[in-house]
Amino acid sequence: MAQRVLLLGATGQTGNSILNGLLENGSYDATALVRPSSTETARVKALVDRGVKTLAADVTAPVEQLTVILRNFDVVISAIDAVSMHLQRNLVVAAKQAGVKRFVPCAFISVCPPGGVLDMRDEKEVIYQEIRKLHLPYTIIDVGVWHQVFFPTVPSGRADYASVFVPNTTIHAGGNTPTLLTDLRDIGRFVARIIADPRTLNQSVYTWSDLLTENEIFALMEDLSGETIDRTYLSAEEIEASIVRVKEIIREDPGNLPVRLTLVPLQYNLSRAVRGDGRPEYAKYLGYLDARELYPDLEPRSFKSFVEEVLDGKAERAYNNNSTVFEQLKKGMMEMGITL
Ligand SMILES: NC(=O)c1ccc[n+]([C@@H]2O[C@H](COP(=O)([O-])OP(=O)(O)OC[C@H]3O[C@@H](n4cnc5c(N)ncnc54)[C@H](OP(=O)(O)O)[C@@H]3O)[C@@H](O)[C@H]2O)c1
């Protein structure tokens, strides 16, 4: 019998990729868990129009109620937005009570240790610890940085349509630290393999297509576009100083979501470019399995092929269907004078 998978966040960027991966794989019976307040949105209607099964329920509903729902599923996957990690709590407890065979909490970021490097990672860790305390079978899946948010724009403006930030021309901390990258569209293809694999149960796995430094990426973009990028530079010290400045404001105004969100790109850059966390050897040190080693037959889209799509005018901008979180982040960056 096909594994019955309940997916939270199917209307989002990561969730949509996962949904596509599950459907393309063909061996899953997938259902999208949507919040009742979203059932009439165009995004949920688009799922229904595609023939995707949907189930409306509030993830913060009482555990007993969620347990009844989860009894009908073997696997639960969460791809909830970056600021809603705590909302997974009842789902975790209900999954345990319902006997769910594998819970995939919302990870899907770059490899980073818990403990103060990236606050968003620490919010995820709280949920991982709940899972482990309950002996709930799980898999944590991290993906490096999406191709879709990590390519530089060029002076002609022909890459702007596909970029979530314009301009995107900053080299961080010298630009020589390699980072794992995955095309957003491939996350789901990896997930579909990972959740069927007994080797990944109670493990962390990272996916990737390329391991590249910013300097290599900028050189690749220049080579393919024939343009010279006007680089800006941010040193490690400047990144660290911005983090201190933002944290001071958060201390004074903890409810200021836009400012809180600016910590995400700043701390990402600290983790990735300054500390060098997003490298295979560090991931393995933290105990991760490498999805490319597990599935050598799965050929992910290369970063180069993605950049070619961008330059051919064929790429799709991430968050095209609008994301409140992303809009709040842009507002915070503007308020704080923070560039990528
Ligand atoms: N590696 C990278 O480069 C990278 C980049 C961006 C994000 N991420 C990570 O990916 C994860 C997913 O983020 P995303 O940007 O893909 O998500 P997103 O596009 O913002 O979508 C969030 C999803 O969560 C759903 N949702 C939000 N609040 C909900 C609630 N209270 N109840 C039920 N559903 C709710 C939304 O449903 P509605 O349709 O109801 O709004 C939507 O489907 C994040 O945790 C983030 O850390 C990683």
PDBQT file of the ligand as one rigid body, heavy atoms in Angstrom, charges set to zero:
ROOT
HETATM    1  N1  LIG A 401      17.340  26.982   2.450  1.00  0.00    +0.000 N 
HETATM    2  C1  LIG A 401      16.887  28.130   2.042  1.00  0.00    +0.000 C 
HETATM    3  O1  LIG A 401      17.527  28.821   1.225  1.00  0.00    +0.000 OA
HETATM    4  C2  LIG A 401      15.549  28.601   2.549  1.00  0.00    +0.000 A 
HETATM    5  C3  LIG A 401      14.934  29.726   1.989  1.00  0.00    +0.000 A 
HETATM    6  C4  LIG A 401      13.689  30.108   2.479  1.00  0.00    +0.000 A 
HETATM    7  C5  LIG A 401      13.064  29.376   3.487  1.00  0.00    +0.000 A 
HETATM    8  N2  LIG A 401      13.704  28.285   4.021  1.00  0.00    +0.000 N 
HETATM    9  C6  LIG A 401      13.085  27.466   5.097  1.00  0.00    +0.000 C 
HETATM   10  O2  LIG A 401      12.012  26.747   4.519  1.00  0.00    +0.000 OA
HETATM   11  C7  LIG A 401      10.958  26.620   5.473  1.00  0.00    +0.000 C 
HETATM   12  C8  LIG A 401       9.650  26.834   4.730  1.00  0.00    +0.000 C 
HETATM   13  O3  LIG A 401       9.632  28.184   4.319  1.00  0.00    +0.000 OA
HETATM   14  P1  LIG A 401       9.016  28.682   2.958  1.00  0.00    +0.000 P 
HETATM   15  O4  LIG A 401       9.599  30.026   2.731  1.00  0.00    +0.000 OA
HETATM   16  O5  LIG A 401       9.150  27.612   1.937  1.00  0.00    +0.000 OA
HETATM   17  O6  LIG A 401       7.492  28.818   3.387  1.00  0.00    +0.000 OA
HETATM   18  P2  LIG A 401       6.400  29.810   2.779  1.00  0.00    +0.000 P 
HETATM   19  O7  LIG A 401       6.570  29.894   1.305  1.00  0.00    +0.000 OA
HETATM   20  O8  LIG A 401       6.400  31.062   3.588  1.00  0.00    +0.000 OA
HETATM   21  O9  LIG A 401       5.079  28.983   3.067  1.00  0.00    +0.000 OA
HETATM   22  C9  LIG A 401       4.666  28.718   4.373  1.00  0.00    +0.000 C 
HETATM   23  C10 LIG A 401       3.580  27.669   4.380  1.00  0.00    +0.000 C 
HETATM   24  O10 LIG A 401       3.162  27.487   5.745  1.00  0.00    +0.000 OA
HETATM   25  C11 LIG A 401       1.752  27.591   5.799  1.00  0.00    +0.000 C 
HETATM   26  N3  LIG A 401       1.372  28.136   7.107  1.00  0.00    +0.000 N 
HETATM   27  C12 LIG A 401       1.836  29.245   7.706  1.00  0.00    +0.000 A 
HETATM   28  N4  LIG A 401       1.256  29.399   8.902  1.00  0.00    +0.000 NA
HETATM   29  C13 LIG A 401       0.420  28.364   9.057  1.00  0.00    +0.000 A 
HETATM   30  C14 LIG A 401      -0.468  27.968  10.075  1.00  0.00    +0.000 A 
HETATM   31  N5  LIG A 401      -0.621  28.683  11.183  1.00  0.00    +0.000 N 
HETATM   32  N6  LIG A 401      -1.170  26.827   9.912  1.00  0.00    +0.000 NA
HETATM   33  C15 LIG A 401      -1.033  26.102   8.781  1.00  0.00    +0.000 A 
HETATM   34  N7  LIG A 401      -0.206  26.428   7.768  1.00  0.00    +0.000 NA
HETATM   35  C16 LIG A 401       0.494  27.548   7.906  1.00  0.00    +0.000 A 
HETATM   36  C17 LIG A 401       1.353  28.528   4.667  1.00  0.00    +0.000 C 
HETATM   37  O11 LIG A 401       0.019  28.284   4.346  1.00  0.00    +0.000 OA
HETATM   38  P3  LIG A 401      -1.039  29.408   3.878  1.00  0.00    +0.000 P 
HETATM   39  O12 LIG A 401      -1.291  29.157   2.417  1.00  0.00    +0.000 OA
HETATM   40  O13 LIG A 401      -2.228  29.118   4.724  1.00  0.00    +0.000 OA
HETATM   41  O14 LIG A 401      -0.429  30.746   4.170  1.00  0.00    +0.000 OA
HETATM   42  C18 LIG A 401       2.330  28.053   3.587  1.00  0.00    +0.000 C 
HETATM   43  O15 LIG A 401       1.844  26.908   2.967  1.00  0.00    +0.000 OA
HETATM   44  C19 LIG A 401      11.175  27.686   6.547  1.00  0.00    +0.000 C 
HETATM   45  O16 LIG A 401      11.116  27.111   7.809  1.00  0.00    +0.000 OA
HETATM   46  C20 LIG A 401      12.517  28.285   6.243  1.00  0.00    +0.000 C 
HETATM   47  O17 LIG A 401      13.368  28.179   7.359  1.00  0.00    +0.000 OA
HETATM   48  C21 LIG A 401      14.910  27.901   3.563  1.00  0.00    +0.000 A 
ENDROOT
TORSDOF 0
